[in-house]
Amino acid sequence: MPFKAHDQTEVRYNHKSSVPSLMGDWSPIASSSNHRKLMNPQERQKLERQLQDLEAQIHHPQPLQTSTPDAPSLKSVYQQLTLWYQGLPDGGKMVAIAVGGVFALTAVSTVLNLVRLAFTLAAVGVLGFVGYKLFLASKSSNPNP
Protein backbone atom coordinates (compact mmCIF):
# COMPACT_ATOMS: atom_id res chain seq x y z
CA MET A 1 0.00 0.00 0.00
CA PRO A 2 1.69 3.24 -1.09
CA PHE A 3 1.83 6.42 0.97
CA LYS A 4 3.16 9.91 0.39
CA ALA A 5 6.34 10.88 2.23
CA HIS A 6 7.14 14.44 3.32
CA ASP A 7 8.96 15.14 0.07
CA GLN A 8 5.91 14.00 -1.93
CA THR A 9 7.66 10.77 -2.93
CA GLU A 10 5.42 7.74 -3.08
CA VAL A 11 6.78 4.69 -1.29
CA ARG A 12 5.48 1.14 -1.79
CA TYR A 13 5.67 -1.51 0.92
CA ASN A 14 6.37 -5.17 0.45
CA HIS A 15 3.18 -7.28 0.48
CA LYS A 16 4.60 -9.70 3.09
CA SER A 17 5.22 -7.18 5.87
CA SER A 18 4.52 -3.63 6.85
CA VAL A 19 8.25 -2.83 6.76
CA PRO A 20 9.66 -1.66 3.45
CA SER A 21 12.10 -4.04 1.85
CA LEU A 22 15.37 -2.41 0.85
CA MET A 23 15.24 -4.11 -2.51
CA GLY A 24 12.37 -5.73 -4.34
CA ASP A 25 9.09 -3.85 -3.93
CA TRP A 26 10.51 -0.88 -2.07
CA SER A 27 11.52 1.79 -4.44
CA PRO A 28 10.70 5.45 -4.31
CA ILE A 29 8.54 6.36 -7.24
CA ALA A 30 8.36 10.01 -8.04
CA SER A 31 4.86 11.40 -7.97
CA SER A 32 5.65 13.77 -10.80
CA SER A 33 7.72 13.52 -13.91
CA ASN A 34 9.97 16.37 -12.69
CA HIS A 35 11.54 14.11 -10.03
CA ARG A 36 12.30 11.46 -12.60
CA LYS A 37 14.08 13.93 -14.82
CA LEU A 38 16.30 15.21 -11.96
CA MET A 39 17.86 11.82 -11.14
CA ASN A 40 20.45 10.74 -13.68
CA PRO A 41 21.36 7.06 -14.22
CA GLN A 42 24.67 7.39 -12.34
CA GLU A 43 22.93 8.70 -9.23
CA ARG A 44 20.33 5.95 -9.51
CA GLN A 45 23.07 3.28 -9.78
CA LYS A 46 24.85 4.78 -6.79
CA LEU A 47 21.63 4.67 -4.75
CA GLU A 48 20.92 1.11 -5.86
CA ARG A 49 24.46 0.07 -4.83
CA GLN A 50 24.01 1.74 -1.42
CA LEU A 51 20.69 -0.05 -0.99
CA GLN A 52 22.32 -3.37 -1.84
CA ASP A 53 25.07 -2.68 0.71
CA LEU A 54 22.50 -1.85 3.37
CA GLU A 55 20.50 -4.97 2.58
CA ALA A 56 23.65 -7.09 2.83
CA GLN A 57 24.41 -5.56 6.24
CA ILE A 58 20.88 -6.22 7.46
CA HIS A 59 20.65 -9.80 6.23
CA HIS A 60 24.22 -10.69 7.24
CA PRO A 61 24.89 -8.79 10.47
CA GLN A 62 28.38 -8.80 11.88
CA PRO A 63 28.69 -10.83 15.10
CA LEU A 64 28.91 -8.71 18.21
CA GLN A 65 32.21 -8.79 19.99
CA THR A 66 31.43 -10.21 23.41
CA SER A 67 34.97 -10.27 24.69
CA THR A 68 35.85 -7.44 26.99
CA PRO A 69 39.34 -6.07 27.25
CA ASP A 70 41.31 -7.54 30.10
CA ALA A 71 41.55 -5.49 33.25
CA PRO A 72 44.95 -3.90 33.71
CA SER A 73 47.19 -5.85 36.02
CA LEU A 74 48.30 -4.46 39.34
CA LYS A 75 51.85 -4.21 38.03
CA SER A 76 50.85 -2.05 35.05
CA VAL A 77 48.74 0.20 37.28
CA TYR A 78 51.72 0.60 39.60
CA GLN A 79 53.98 1.44 36.64
CA GLN A 80 51.50 4.01 35.34
CA LEU A 81 51.20 5.56 38.78
CA THR A 82 54.99 5.67 39.13
CA LEU A 83 55.38 7.36 35.73
CA TRP A 84 52.66 9.86 36.61
CA TYR A 85 54.30 10.62 39.97
CA GLN A 86 57.75 11.09 38.41
CA GLY A 87 56.29 13.60 35.96
CA LEU A 88 54.98 15.84 38.76
CA PRO A 89 56.87 18.93 39.91
CA ASP A 90 58.29 18.91 43.45
CA GLY A 91 55.30 20.76 44.93
CA GLY A 92 52.94 18.39 43.20
CA LYS A 93 54.83 15.41 44.61
CA MET A 94 54.37 16.78 48.13
CA VAL A 95 50.64 17.29 47.57
CA ALA A 96 50.33 13.78 46.10
CA ILE A 97 52.09 12.31 49.15
CA ALA A 98 49.83 14.27 51.51
CA VAL A 99 46.65 13.21 49.68
CA GLY A 100 47.87 9.61 49.53
CA GLY A 101 48.67 9.69 53.25
CA VAL A 102 45.23 11.04 54.13
CA PHE A 103 43.63 8.38 51.94
CA ALA A 104 45.72 5.61 53.55
CA LEU A 105 44.91 6.81 57.08
CA THR A 106 41.21 6.97 56.22
CA ALA A 107 41.32 3.42 54.84
CA VAL A 108 43.14 2.13 57.95
CA SER A 109 40.66 3.93 60.21
CA THR A 110 37.73 2.39 58.35
CA VAL A 111 39.17 -1.11 58.63
CA LEU A 112 39.84 -0.62 62.37
CA ASN A 113 36.28 0.63 62.88
CA LEU A 114 34.94 -2.48 61.14
CA VAL A 115 37.08 -4.74 63.34
CA ARG A 116 35.90 -2.85 66.45
CA LEU A 117 32.30 -3.28 65.30
CA ALA A 118 32.81 -7.02 64.82
CA PHE A 119 34.26 -7.38 68.35
CA THR A 120 31.41 -5.31 69.81
CA LEU A 121 28.79 -7.46 68.08
CA ALA A 122 30.55 -10.62 69.26
CA ALA A 123 30.65 -9.32 72.87
CA VAL A 124 26.96 -8.38 72.78
CA GLY A 125 26.14 -11.81 71.36
CA VAL A 126 28.10 -13.60 74.08
CA LEU A 127 26.53 -11.44 76.84
CA GLY A 128 23.08 -12.05 75.38
CA PHE A 129 23.67 -15.80 75.27
CA VAL A 130 25.00 -15.90 78.85
CA GLY A 131 22.07 -13.79 80.07
CA TYR A 132 19.61 -16.10 78.32
CA LYS A 133 21.21 -19.18 79.88
CA LEU A 134 21.31 -17.64 83.38
CA PHE A 135 17.87 -16.07 83.52
CA LEU A 136 15.53 -17.68 81.02
CA ALA A 137 16.90 -21.21 80.55
CA SER A 138 17.20 -21.86 84.30
CA LYS A 139 13.54 -20.82 84.86
CA SER A 140 12.23 -23.16 82.16
CA SER A 141 14.18 -26.17 83.54
CA ASN A 142 12.87 -25.61 87.15
CA PRO A 143 9.07 -25.99 87.13
CA ASN A 144 8.84 -25.01 90.81
CA PRO A 145 10.42 -21.66 91.52
Residue, then its C-alpha position, 0 to 999 in steps of 0.5 A: m500500500p503506497f503512501k506519500a512521504h514528506d517530500q511528496t515521494e510515493v513509497r510502496y511496501n512489500h506485500k509480506s510485511s509492513v516494513p519496506s524491503l530495501m530491494g524488491d518492492w521498495s523503491p521510491i517512485a516520483s509522484s511527478s515527472n519532474h523528479r524522474k528527470l532530476m535523477n540521472p542514471q549514475e545517481r540511480q546506480k549509486l543509490e541502488r548500490q548503497l541499498q544493496d550494501l545496506e541490505a547485505q548488512i541487514h541480512h548478514p549482520q556482523p557478530l557482536q564482539t562479546s569479549t571485553p578487554d582484560a583489566p589492567s594488572l596491578k603491576s601495570v597500574y603501579q607502573q602508570l602511577t609511578l610514571w605519573y608521579q615522576g612527571l609531577p613537579d616537586g610541589g605536586k609530589m608533596v601534595a600527592i604524598a599528603v593526599g595519599g597519606v590522608f587516603a591511607l589513614t582513612a582506609v586504615s581507620t575504616v578497617l579498624n572501625l569495622v574490626r571494632l564493630a565485629f568485636t562489639l557485636a561478638a561481645v553483645g552476642v556472648l553477653g546475650f547468650v550468657g544472660y539467656k542461659l542464666f535467667l531464662a533457661s534456668k527458669s524453664s528447667n525448674p518448674n517449681p520456683 
